[in-house]
Structures are given as C-alpha cells and as structure tokens.
Amino acid sequence: MKLVRYGSAGKEKPGIIGPDGKIRDISKVVKDINADALSPSNLAKIKKLNVARMKPVPGNPRLGPCVSGTRHFVAIGLNYIDHAKETNAEIPKEPIIFEKAPSCISGPNDNIMIPKESKKLDWEVELCIVIGSRGRYLTKEKAMSVVAGYCVCHDVSERHFQLERGGQWTKGKGSETFGPIGPWMVTKDEIKDHKNLDMWLDVNGQKMQRGNTRTMIFDIPHIVWYCSQFFVLEPGDLITTGTPPGVGLGMKPEPKFLKAGDVVTLGIAGMGEQKQKVVPFK
C-alpha cells in the first residue's frame, strides 16, 4: 500500500493511492496516518479496502508529510561507503546516530527555506524507515517486525552549521523545512528487496546523486536493531538511513551548495519522487 496525507498544511487528510495513481480518502477508516494507523491491526484494516471501487479525490491536492505526529526523527550518518569516501571520512565501525528536529518535517513538494546565516546549504536523498510498533532491545531477527514501511526523505543539511559551528551535527540538520518526507509511505510488503533500490537527486535538472541501497554499510534490520539498544522506538518514529555519493560538500574541484531559486528533484525506486524550490528565509 501507498499511504498519503493530502490537503493544506495542518489540515491534511489520510489517503491511499489507487491502482490508477489517484488518491482515495480513507478518513472513515483511520483519522490520520499516525502512530495509531501504523499499527499492524490498522494497516491490515486499510489493506482490506477495495480501493479500485472507491471514488478518487478530485483535483491535484497538496501532499503533506506522509506520516504525522512523529516524536523522534533519528538519522544515520555516513552510511554509504561511496559517500564516506567522497567526503574523506573514515568508514564507521558502528552506525553514527544523530537527530533531526521533528519540527523540520515538511511535505514532499513544499519549499525549502534557507535559514538565517546559512552559508552552505546541501542536499541528501535518503531512504527513511517508518516505525509501526514499539521496539526496545530488539534482537536482529525481530528488528523488521516493528517496521511499518518506508518513504523518501530529503535530509537537507547546512554544512556550515553542522561542521564549523562546534558541537554535534544536529544543529545543521533540523532547521525548518529540512525534512521533506513522502510523497507516500509504502508498506514494507511492497518493497521486495530493500538492499537493491536505485536512488537519485538532481538540482536544476543537473544530475547530482546516483546511488543504490546496496552500498549501505549498515542495512535496515541492523539499523533498527542497533537503535533499539539505546532508546525505545515508538510508532510514528522515523529513521533516515544515510545518503549515496553526489552531495554538494563532496563536489570536486570545489563544493557546490544550494541557493534561492534552485529546484531539487529526488526519488527512490518504488517510493515516489519529491520536488522542492529553495526560497529565502521569511
């Protein structure tokens, strides 16, 4: 299933993508695509719907973040071996965990706003795990049991804040609009091989990132298991899992960064596409 949230910001309704690619309203089944809806029982209830016979939502409504009510937005750094090499970073021996502020979450096609004092605004296409059940001290064999599905995440990053202002990475990762997710959450049963998914990102139509999840250092089950050893995973939590090569910071002979007016498009096989315009702070 492909679950979406559509409508104006703050007033989104839950929906499902039909076989024709159009949205069907499922607000009579679940109130929102949130922690409650992501439970195995409610996902099973949604799956029983005869979507093809439901009336499509008219027009072309805005898509909001595909999951609401996220309380914990976890991120994994330097998790693609080819990305680590392009930034001259040491290959991690254990997953690098940092946080993105839940307040940075935005819709897949909403604008990216340049924060105050920004100097080095960068892009990162990532596969994001959506947690559907509570998990604590999971075994590796049980790690996938708490996963509801996946979505595309744009881990927008301010490298000056992240790397040159001292402290941890979090300050360069959580500004407003730095976490577009969607267009939809795809349930895990639809992704047959999460270890072989093509990923891409373009800026103004120019190819920047081209990668595949097979170059992940730590795969999805390992990441979920590992995180659960340090904190409790709750339904609605997100774990974005790192980016392939081609980020602005790693460009040769010199880095390239985003500016107002730029348009970023990105996607992952089977998970849909995003498109954002970069705008000044206001």
N, C-alpha and C positions, 0 to 999 in steps of 0.2 A: 504494500500500500504506500501511497504518497500522500502524506497529510500536510495541510497548509493552514495558514491563518491569513484571512483576507479582510480588507476594509481599511478605513482611515486609522491613523496611529492612535493607539489606546482604545479603539473600538472594534478590534478585529474579531471575526467570527471563525469557528473551526470549519474546515472543509477537507474534502478528499478529491484527488484528481481522478477523473474518469478515464475510460479507455480512449476517449476522443481528445484527451488533453485538457478538458474543461473542468472547472471546479464545481463540486456539489456541496451544498450546505449540509453539515451533519450536527447542527446545534441542537437537534432534538434527541441526539444520542449522547453527546458529551458537551459540556459547557464551553470547553476550550481545549486546545492541545497543550495540556499542562501535566503536572505530576499525576493527577488522578487519571487522566485519559491515557497516559503512557503505561498504566499497569497492564500486565498480561491479560487480565479479565476484560478490561475495557477495549484493548486492542482487538481481542477476539470478537467482541460485540460489534465493533466497527467493521471487521472483516466479513461479517455475515450479511452486510448490506448489499442489496442488488443495485450497485452503483449505476450500471448501464440504464436502468429504468428510472433513475432519479433525474429531476429537471436541472439542467446546468444553471449556474449563477450567470445572470446577464452581464454583458459588457466585459470590460477588462479591468477588474478592480486591483487596487494596490495590494501587493503581498507584504504582510508583516513578517516579523521573525517567526520561524516555523514552530518554535516552542516558546511558551510563556512561563513566567514565574520562576525562572532559573535563579537559584540562590548561590550556586557555586560554579564558576566558569574557570575550569582548570585548563592549563596549556602545557604542552610538552615542547621543549626547545631542542634544536639541533638533532632532530630525529631522522633525518635523511642523510645517508653517508655522503652523497654527492653535494648536498647543501653545506654540510660541515666542512668539506674540503674547499668549496669555493670561498668560504669566509675565513679560511686558515685556522679553523677551530679544531681542538682535539676531539677525537671521537669519544663520546660519553661511554663510560662503563656502566652507568645506571641512568635511567630516564631523568632528564632535567625538568623539574616541575616549577612553574610559576603561575601567577594568577592574572586573569583579565577581569576587570570590574564588570559585574552583571549589568551595570548601568550603561555599558558601552554597546550592548546588543541593539541591533537595528535590522530593518528589513533588507532583503537581498538586493533591492534596487534603489534603496534610499541613498541620498547624498552622503559622501564622506566629508566631514567638516575638519578643516585644518585647525588644530588647537593653537592657542596663544603661544607665542615664542617658538613655534615649530620651525625647525631648520632642515630636517632630514626625514621626510615622510615616505614610508616604504610600504611595499605590498607583499603578501604571502597567501597563496592559495593553500587551504588545508582541509583534510577530512576531519569531521567533528563527530565524536561519539555522543549519542543521546542516551542517558541512563533512564531505565524504566522501573527498576526495583531497587530497594535498599541493599547496599552491599558493604560488609565490613569483614576484614581479614579473610577475603575470598581465597580459595585455592585456585591454582591456574586452570584446573579442569572446570571449575564453576564460574569463571570470570565472565564468560559470554552470557550466562543466564540472567544477568542484570542489565544487559544492553537491550534497549528498545529498537534502536535504529541509528541512522547516520544522516548527516547533512553536510553541505558545503559551508565552510567558514572562511571568511576573509580576515585573517589575523593582521589587520592594519597596525603598523608599528612606527613609532617615532624614534629613530636611531639616536638622535642627539640626547633625548630624554633617557633612553634605555641604556646607552653605553658611555655617555660622557657627563652625566649629572650625578654620578655616585650612587651607591646603594644597589638594589636589585633591579631586575628587568621590568617589574610590574609598572613602574611609572611611565614607561614607554609603550605600554600595551593596552591601557584602559581608558583612554580619552573617549569622549562622546563619539559615537558612530564608528568606533574601532572594532566592532564585532558583528558585521553583517552575517546572518545565518539564513539558510534556505537556498532555493525557493521553497523547498518542501523537506520534510523529514521522511526518508524512505525507511520502511521497516527492514530489519536485518535479514528477513527471509528472502527479500528481493535481490540482495547482493550476494551472488553465489560465491565469489572469490574476492574477499576484501584485500587480498595480498597482490592483486594484479589489476589495479584501476588507473587508467590514464588521468592525468591532471594537467590543467593549463591555465595560463593567465596572460592577457595582453594589455598593453597600455596604449591608448590611441590607435588601436589596430596593429601595433607592433608586437611581435612575439617576444615574450619575456620569460615566462616559466613553462617548461615542458618536462613532465616527470611522471613517475608511476609509483604506486604504493609498494612495489616490490623492493624499492631501495630503502624502505624504513629500517632503521636499526632495531627498534623495539616494535613488535607488531601489536595489533589491537588487544588481543587477550592478555598479553604481557603488561600492557599499559594499564588496563583496568585492574588486573590483579595487583600490580605494583602500587597504584594509587590507594587501593583499599587497605593496604598495610599501614598507611599513615593517617588517613581520615575516612570518615564514613561517606559513602556515595549515596545520594538521595535521588529519588525520581525527579526528573527535570534538570538534573545537573548535566553540564556539558564538559567534554574533554576534547580539546582540539589538539591534533596529534603531530604537528610539525609540517614543514614545507619542503618541497623539492627545490633544486637549484634554479637560479634566474632572478633572485631578488636584487633590488637596486643597490643594496650595500655591497654586493659581490661583483658588480659590473666592472669590466676592465676596458680601457686602462684607468678609468675613474668611476666612482659610484654615480648612479642616477637616482633622483628622487622625484616624488610627485609634486605637482604644483596646481594651483587653481585652474580649472577648466579641463584638466585631464579627465579621460574616461577610462575606467578599468573594467574589463570583462574577464570572467573566470568561470571555471566549471570542473566537474569531476564526472567521469563516465557513470551513467545510471543515476546520478544525483542532481542533475539540472545545472543551470547557469545563473550567474549574477551579473549585474551591470550597475556601476556607480559612477557618478560625476563628483569630482573633487571641488569643493567650494570653500571660500574664505570663512573664517570664524565670524559668527554673528550672534 
